[in-house]
Structure formats: C-alpha cells, structure tokens
Amino acid sequence: MLVFPQLATGAATLYPVTRQRTARTAINTLRDGHTVVYADPGAAQTQWELRGTGLTAAEWNAIEALFQAVSGQLQVFTFLDPAGNLLASSEAFGAAAWSNAPLIQLTTGIDDPLGTLRATRAVNAGQVPEAVAQTLNVPGNFQYSLSVWARSAGGSAVTLIASTAGAQVSKAFSPGGLWQRVTLFANLAQNTSSVTFGAQLDAGGSVDLFGMQVDAQPAAAEYRLTGAGGGVYANARFDGDQISVTAQGTDVYDAVVRIVTNGY
C-alpha cells in the first residue's frame, strides 16, 4: 500500500507538526435582507505541515520515493495522523467501527478516570477469551502503541493485542480496582495492509474500559477522543508538486512536507 513512511525511530514525524482544519459556509442573502446559512461539508479540508529536521538519507529517500510514486499531488496515499488517535469511536465500543466478539456485553455510562460517565463495562459471557477489537487499514510493518484505561473490581485481567496476518503481539494486565492506563508496544514486522487492535477478556471476565487509542509511534501519546472517524486518512495528497528540502550534509536533510485531505 502507498503510505507516508515512518522515521527510522518509529516516530510518525519530527516535530513541530502543524494541523489545520478548514470548513466553508454558504450564505444566501435574500431580497428582503434575510440570510440563509448552509454548511458545506464537501469543502472541508485537513492540512498538515511536517518539518523534518535532521532526516537521514534513508528517511528522506522514503519520502521522495512516495512523492514520485504518487506523481506529486496527482494521486492519493494513506497518511497516519501524527497528532491523532488512529482508532475511530475511541469511547463508543459498541459503534460500527468495532468488530467485537459476539459474546462481549457492553454497559455504558460507567464513571471514568476523567470524572465523567463515559467509560464502558465489558463482560465476556463466553467460554473462551474474547475481545473488544477494531481493524485498521494500516501497514503491518509500522510501529504502534495501543493504550486504554482499564479497571476491574473483581480481579479480571485484560490482555492488549495487536495482530495481522502472520504475527501477533500481546500483553496481559491485572488492573485492579483503580483506573490505570495500560499500553502495548507492537512491531509486527509484516508486509500487510491491515492490523487489528483490541482488549481481550478471559472467559467470564468483567473489565471497565475507557479511551482506547492507537498511535503510530513506539509510545502512547496524550489521549485524544475520536468520533466516527479516526486518524487514518486513505485519501491524502501532497499539497503541491514540489517539496522543499535542504541537504545539510551527506546524510542530513531538512524538509518541509505539506499534506492535505478532504474532510475531517
């Protein structure tokens, strides 16, 4: 798949990174002076400016290779938002984005670590381990961090899992009765185009969950709430037919890359 590359460290980008979202409103002024205002969601855009300072030759070559493969701004590629949560519906575990096991039972409105009532109690009513999970169309050879707040008054364990064809990594936690954010680092090293992330419960287990997140980097970032869309943009383009790059040495490059996609 055509995807904007990670850096050698596994980071999504060098910082600072700037993300800007724009929208358009259509205003129709009537003859009597009244106005009718319409939102124009089709004109919405999200734009990123990535400033890569101190890129190695291999890192810059990977960006340039993608730029050539998509003919500048002509064709689309997948971009993983370095300032976003890749998962959709990060707190609504019963939403369409999630492909939970059939015997997972969800109860919403549970008190959460932020002092609101947005957590969910997940119960595995089956006889085998089952998971709350979501599959993303992302490369299987990137580095990811999966995180979630978990709590279990009854002593149930929760296992974080990341899997793709040919590989799986997991880590079990016993969160206890107090909220804690648990994290799994995943480097599956497979040339695949989808990865499934989830929280698995043992048979009969009951665990409170809140704010699941996937970051395309080796460590969890500050939690970011998502709605119906997550931070995987399959229709991204370079915002121009040129990239500004300066060679500071034989293996040191500075580049400014601008990326744009329709919608939020």
C-alpha positions, 0 to 999 in steps of 0.5 A: 500500500502507498503510505507516508513512511515512518522515521527510522525511530518509529516516530510518525514525524519530527516535530513541530507538526502543524494541523489545520482544519478548514470548513466553508459556509454558504450564505444566501442573502435574500431580497428582503435582507434575510440570510440563509446559512448552509454548511458545506461539508464537501469543502472541508479540508485537513492540512498538515505541515511536517518539518523534518529536521535532521532526516537521514538519507534513508528517511528522506529517500522514503519520502521522495520515493512516495512523492514520485510514486504518487506523481506529486499531488496527482494521486492519493496515499494513506497518511497516519495522523501524527497528532491523532488517535488512529482508532475511530469511536475511541469511547463508543465500543459498541459503534460500527467501527468495532468488530467485537466478539459476539459474546462481549456485553457492553454497559455504558455510562460507567464513571471514568478516570476523567470524572465523567460517565463515559467509560464502558463495562465489558463482560465476556459471557463466553467460554473462551477469551474474547475481545473488544477489537477494531481493524485498521487499514494500516501497514503491518510493518509500522510501529504502534502503541495501543493504550486504554484505561482499564479497571476491574473490581473483581480481579479480571485481567485484560490482555492488549493485542495487536495482530495481522496476518502472520504475527501477533503481539500481546500483553496481559494486565491485572488492573485492579480496582483503580483506573490505570492506563495500560499500553502495548508496544507492537512491531509486527514486522509484516508486509500487510495492509491491515492490523487489528487492535483490541482488549481481550477478556478471559472467559467470564471476565468483567473489565471497565474500559475507557479511551482506547487509542492507537498511535503510530509511534513506539509510545502512547501519546496524550489521549485524544477522543475520536468520533466516527472517524479516526486518524487514518486518512486513505485519501491524502495528497501532497499539497503541491508538486514540489517539496522543499528540502535542504541537504545539510550534509551527506546524510542530513536533510531538512524538509518541509512536507505539506499534506492535505485531505478532504474532510475531517 
